[in-house]
Amino acid sequence: MKKKGAALVSVLFAGVLAGCSFGADSSSESSEDATTIEIFQGKVEFNDQFEELAEKYEEENPEVDIKITSVGGGSDYAGSLKTKFASGDEPEIFSIAGPTEAANYEEYLADLSDTELADLALEGTLNPVTKDGELHGLPFNQEGYGLIYNKAMFNEAGIDPSEILTYEDLESAVQTLDSQKDELGIEAVFAFPAKEKWVPGNHLSNVYLAPEFNHMVMEAYKAEGVQFERNKEFKRMIDLQNNYSIQPTLSLDYSQQVEQYFSLQEVAIIQQGNWVYPSVEQMDSDFAKEGMGILPIPVDGEEGKLPVGVPNYWAVNNNSDDETIQAAKDFLDWMYTSDVGKDYVLNEFKFIPAYEGYNTDEISDPLSKEIYQYASEDQTTGWVFLGYPGTWGDYVGSNVQKYIDGEMTWDELVEDSKQEWTRMDQ
């Protein structure tokens, strides 16, 4: 059963997804004859760098005026995008997260098959946004997530991260860290941002649902139901993070988790991905460059694997005139293939490339280097949450909040979430 009836709202990634709780708008003065390209996207972490790159493009192409609006984190990108389209204020380029959002916005998506990037995209990355021979999106990048930890604290506590494979290994390490909080100078082991629905509802649920769908986002997208076969593993990871976290977790958001508690080294572990690097670097560049590592979230029988995927795709608005559509395509091609653009992608955006033609030895972000290593060794699992029906991930996140607050038992959470998948799939 196809999920075409879903509302024009879908998962907010990383998180999609992740970021500070603000929107940023950039515009440059344009000549009367310039072709205006408004870009509306959901990753605020690289907004400043993106603005700089757009200005460089305008210098080379004075006939193009680029305006960037970035919305993410505590601000609802998916809802904001829906509002823009409903009001008729449609951007020329916007971001979509996987097949569910591609289906929701299908009538607006130009075919990008004739772009240079379509030929350079890494194998498999275009499948979620390809339909009937048309390509409806181009990958931002690759991202991975897991448990980001403080290397110095692990070392001081006598914990070898390479020996943490199973849940029991992790639980033991967490208890060791907790027993040494005073010596380590931390408030808690974790900063678990339960206020953010996407953290447990999309990212953490994905870890335990990916095996159910053979790690294939399209299997999740086409599925008429979910069994939640590994829900007990999901529960114990929720409980572990919640019980050993800064409290109250229901009031803890992403920016507090990353910028306040982890960057200032007041906790030892956070569940996040390589997208946090620019934020941590702004707070403490030395810690960002030398002090962080990443561990896989343990899954029984699939230990040692990180979830890696394409979080977002660039889409071009098919309602624009032909000249503007071509200008939008030209900018996207330039951003990922020109020497200037490639330098920004690697060294300013801190992206893990999703295209051929990059020297990945030049990846400067240590988190991204670790994730790229996992990917190169085929030690990864899929991102199926981008195939959840409608806003199911946020719905699960809301149920997790109710569970933490004592309003819902775990068994009720599982049954209600299973029923909601079926309902949203109608």
C-alpha positions in Angstrom: 0.0 0.0 0.0 1.4 3.4 -1.0 1.7 6.2 1.4 0.4 9.0 -1.0 -2.3 10.2 1.4 0.1 11.4 4.0 -0.1 15.1 5.0 2.5 17.5 3.8 4.3 17.0 7.0 6.9 14.3 7.7 9.8 13.4 9.8 12.1 16.2 10.9 15.7 14.9 10.6 18.1 14.8 11.9 17.8 14.9 12.0 17.2 15.7 10.0 16.6 17.1 12.1 19.4 18.3 14.5 20.4 21.9 15.1 20.0 25.1 17.1 16.5 26.3 17.8 16.4 29.2 15.3 15.9 29.9 11.7 18.4 32.0 9.7 17.6 34.1 6.6 20.2 35.3 4.2 19.7 37.5 1.2 21.9 39.6 -1.0 21.1 42.6 -3.1 20.1 41.6 -6.6 19.9 43.4 -9.8 16.5 43.8 -11.5 17.4 41.2 -14.1 18.8 38.6 -11.8 17.3 35.1 -11.5 16.3 34.7 -7.9 16.8 31.3 -6.3 15.3 30.9 -2.8 16.7 27.9 -0.9 14.7 26.6 2.0 16.4 23.9 4.0 16.5 22.2 7.4 20.1 22.1 8.6 21.1 25.2 10.5 24.4 23.8 11.5 26.1 24.9 8.2 24.0 28.0 7.5 26.8 30.5 7.8 29.1 28.5 5.6 26.3 28.0 3.1 25.8 31.7 2.9 29.5 32.2 2.2 29.5 29.7 -0.6 26.4 31.2 -2.1 28.1 34.6 -2.2 31.1 33.1 -4.0 28.7 31.6 -6.6 27.0 35.0 -7.0 30.5 36.6 -7.6 31.0 34.1 -10.4 27.4 34.4 -11.7 26.2 37.9 -11.1 23.0 37.1 -13.0 21.9 34.8 -10.1 20.6 36.0 -6.7 20.5 33.3 -4.0 18.5 33.7 -0.8 18.9 31.1 1.9 16.5 30.3 4.7 17.6 27.6 7.2 15.2 26.2 9.8 15.9 23.3 12.1 16.3 21.9 15.6 13.8 23.5 17.9 12.0 25.0 14.9 9.8 22.8 12.8 11.3 22.6 9.3 8.7 20.2 8.0 5.8 22.4 9.3 7.5 25.6 8.0 7.9 24.1 4.5 4.3 23.0 4.5 3.2 26.5 5.4 5.3 28.1 2.7 3.7 25.9 0.0 0.2 26.4 1.4 0.7 30.2 1.3 2.0 30.2 -2.3 5.5 31.4 -1.2 7.2 28.5 -2.8 11.1 28.2 -2.7 13.0 27.3 -5.8 15.2 24.7 -4.0 14.1 22.9 -0.8 15.1 19.9 1.2 13.1 16.6 1.5 13.9 13.7 3.8 13.5 10.4 1.9 10.7 8.6 0.1 7.8 9.7 2.4 8.5 13.4 1.9 9.2 12.8 -1.8 5.8 11.3 -2.1 4.2 14.2 -0.2 5.7 16.8 -2.4 5.7 14.8 -5.7 3.7 17.3 -7.7 6.3 20.0 -7.0 9.5 18.0 -7.8 11.4 18.6 -11.0 13.2 15.8 -12.7 17.0 16.1 -11.9 18.1 13.2 -14.0 20.0 15.6 -16.4 22.2 17.0 -13.7 25.9 16.2 -13.4 25.3 15.1 -9.8 22.9 12.4 -10.9 25.8 10.6 -12.6 28.1 11.1 -9.6 25.9 10.0 -6.8 27.1 7.0 -4.9 25.5 3.7 -5.6 22.1 3.3 -4.0 21.7 6.8 -2.7 19.2 7.9 -5.4 16.8 4.9 -5.0 14.6 6.5 -2.3 13.9 9.6 -4.5 13.6 7.9 -7.9 10.1 7.2 -9.4 9.0 6.2 -12.9 12.4 7.0 -14.4 12.5 10.5 -12.9 15.0 11.6 -10.2 13.4 13.9 -7.6 16.2 14.7 -5.3 20.0 15.0 -5.0 21.8 13.9 -1.7 23.1 16.5 0.7 25.7 14.1 2.2 26.1 11.0 4.2 25.6 11.0 8.0 26.0 8.5 10.8 25.0 8.5 14.4 25.5 6.6 17.6 26.9 7.3 21.0 29.3 10.2 21.0 31.6 10.0 24.0 34.3 12.0 25.7 37.6 10.2 25.1 39.4 11.7 28.2 36.6 10.7 30.5 36.6 7.1 29.2 40.3 7.0 29.6 40.3 8.4 33.2 37.5 5.9 34.2 39.6 3.0 32.8 37.1 2.2 30.0 38.3 0.9 26.6 35.7 2.0 24.0 36.9 -0.7 21.6 35.6 -3.3 24.1 32.1 -1.9 24.2 30.1 -4.1 21.8 27.1 -5.6 23.5 24.4 -3.8 25.6 25.9 -5.4 28.7 29.3 -3.9 27.8 27.7 -0.5 27.5 25.6 -0.8 30.7 28.8 -1.7 32.6 30.6 1.3 31.2 27.8 3.6 32.1 27.7 2.3 35.6 31.4 2.8 35.9 31.1 6.4 34.7 28.2 7.0 37.0 30.2 5.7 40.0 33.0 8.2 39.2 30.9 11.3 38.5 32.7 13.4 41.2 36.2 12.4 40.1 35.3 13.1 36.4 33.6 16.4 37.2 30.3 15.5 35.4 26.7 16.0 36.4 25.5 12.8 34.7 26.7 10.2 32.2 24.1 11.2 29.5 22.3 14.2 28.4 19.2 12.6 26.9 17.0 15.2 25.1 13.6 13.6 25.5 12.0 16.9 24.7 13.1 16.3 21.1 10.7 13.7 19.6 13.0 12.8 16.8 15.9 11.6 19.0 14.0 8.6 20.4 11.2 8.5 17.8 13.2 8.5 14.6 16.9 7.8 15.3 16.8 5.4 18.2 13.7 3.5 17.0 15.5 3.1 13.6 18.3 1.2 15.3 15.9 -1.5 16.4 13.5 -1.4 13.5 16.1 -1.5 10.7 16.7 -5.3 11.0 12.9 -5.8 10.7 13.0 -4.2 7.3 16.4 -5.7 6.2 17.9 -2.2 6.6 16.1 -1.0 3.5 14.3 2.3 3.6 12.0 1.3 0.7 10.9 -1.9 2.6 9.8 0.3 5.4 8.1 2.7 3.0 6.1 -0.1 1.4 5.3 -1.9 4.6 1.6 -1.9 5.7 2.5 -2.6 9.3 5.3 -2.9 11.9 5.9 -5.7 14.3 8.3 -4.0 16.7 10.1 -7.3 17.1 13.0 -5.7 19.1 10.9 -3.3 21.2 12.5 -4.7 24.4 15.9 -3.7 23.2 14.5 -0.3 22.4 13.0 0.0 25.9 16.2 -0.8 27.7 18.2 1.8 25.7 15.6 4.4 26.5 15.7 3.4 30.2 19.5 3.4 30.3 19.8 6.9 28.8 16.9 8.3 30.8 18.0 6.9 34.1 21.6 8.1 33.9 20.8 11.5 32.3 20.7 15.1 33.3 17.2 15.6 34.7 14.4 16.3 33.8 14.9 14.7 30.4 11.5 15.9 29.2 12.8 19.5 29.4 16.1 18.8 27.8 16.4 19.9 24.1 19.1 19.4 21.4 20.9 22.7 21.9 21.3 22.1 25.7 22.4 18.5 25.1 25.1 19.5 22.5 26.2 23.0 23.4 25.7 23.2 27.1 26.3 19.7 28.6 28.5 17.9 26.1 30.6 20.7 24.7 31.2 22.0 28.2 32.1 18.4 29.2 29.5 18.1 31.9 28.3 14.7 30.6 30.3 11.8 29.1 28.0 10.5 26.3 25.3 11.8 24.0 23.2 10.0 21.4 23.8 12.1 18.2 25.7 12.1 14.9 28.5 13.8 13.1 26.3 16.8 12.4 27.1 18.1 15.9 30.7 18.7 15.0 30.3 22.4 13.9 28.4 23.2 17.1 31.0 21.6 19.4 33.8 23.2 17.4 32.3 26.6 18.0 32.1 26.0 21.7 35.5 24.3 22.2 37.6 23.7 19.0 40.3 21.6 20.8 37.7 19.3 22.3 36.0 18.9 19.0 39.2 18.0 17.2 40.8 15.7 19.7 38.3 14.8 22.4 35.3 13.0 20.8 34.7 9.5 19.6 31.7 7.6 18.4 30.3 4.1 19.4 27.6 2.1 17.7 24.3 1.6 19.7 24.3 -2.1 20.6 21.9 -4.3 18.8 21.8 -8.0 19.6 23.4 -10.0 16.8 24.4 -6.8 14.9 27.0 -5.4 17.3 29.6 -3.0 16.0 27.6 -1.3 13.2 26.7 2.3 12.8 23.5 3.6 11.2 24.7 5.5 8.1 22.5 7.1 5.5 21.5 10.1 3.4 19.5 12.5 5.7 18.2 14.9 3.2 17.9 15.5 -0.5 17.9 18.8 -2.5 14.7 19.2 -4.5 14.0 21.8 -7.3 10.5 23.3 -7.5 8.8 22.2 -10.8 6.5 25.2 -10.6 9.4 27.6 -11.4 9.9 28.7 -15.0 12.4 26.7 -17.1 15.2 29.3 -16.8 14.9 29.3 -13.0 14.8 25.5 -12.8 18.0 25.3 -14.9 19.7 28.0 -12.7 18.8 25.9 -9.6 20.3 22.8 -11.2 23.4 24.7 -12.2 24.0 25.9 -8.7 23.6 22.4 -7.2 26.0 21.0 -9.7 28.5 23.8 -9.0 28.2 23.3 -5.2 29.4 19.7 -5.3 31.7 19.6 -8.4 33.6 22.9 -8.5 36.9 23.2 -6.6 35.5 25.9 -4.4 32.3 24.0 -3.7 34.1 20.7 -3.0 36.4 22.5 -0.5 33.4 23.9 1.3 31.6 20.6 1.3 34.5 18.9 3.0 36.2 21.5 5.1 33.4 24.1 5.9 30.2 22.1 5.9 32.0 19.1 7.4 30.0 16.8 5.1 30.8 13.1 4.3 30.4 13.2 0.5 27.7 11.2 -1.2 29.3 11.7 -4.6 32.3 10.4 -6.5 35.2 12.7 -7.2 36.2 13.5 -3.6 39.5 12.8 -1.8 38.1 11.5 1.4 41.5 11.6 3.0 40.8 15.3 3.3 37.9 14.9 5.7 38.9 17.1 8.5 36.2 16.3 11.0 37.2 13.3 13.2 33.7 12.1 13.8 33.0 12.0 10.1 36.3 10.2 9.6 35.2 7.5 12.0 31.9 7.2 10.3 33.4 7.0 6.9 35.7 4.3 8.2 32.7 2.3 9.3 31.1 2.8 5.9 34.2 1.8 4.0 34.4 -1.4 6.1 30.7 -2.1 5.5 30.0 -1.9 9.2 26.8 0.0 8.8 23.0 -0.4 9.1 20.3 1.3 7.2 18.2 4.4 7.8 14.7 3.1 7.5 13.1 5.9 9.5 12.9 8.0 6.4 10.4 5.5 5.1 8.1 5.6 8.1 4.6 6.6 7.1 3.6 10.2 7.7 4.8 11.5 11.0 5.0 8.1 12.6 8.5 8.8 14.0 7.3 11.9 15.9 4.3 9.9 17.1 6.6 7.3 18.6 8.6 10.1 20.1 5.5 11.5 21.7 4.7 8.0 23.1 8.2 7.8 24.5 7.6 11.1 26.3 4.4 9.7 27.8 6.2 6.5 28.9 9.0 8.6 30.6 6.3 10.7 32.2 4.4 7.7 33.5 1.3 8.3 31.4 1.8 5.2 29.3 3.2 1.7 30.0 5.7 0.3 27.6 3.3 -2.4 26.3 0.8 0.4 25.6 3.4 2.3 23.7 4.2 -0.7 21.5 0.6 -1.5 20.7 -0.5 2.1 20.2 2.5 2.7 17.9 1.8 -0.4 15.8 -1.8 0.7 15.4 -0.7 4.2 14.4 1.6 2.8 11.6 -1.4 1.0 10.1 -3.6 4.1 10.4 -1.1 6.4 8.8 -0.6 3.9 6.0 -4.2 4.1 4.9 
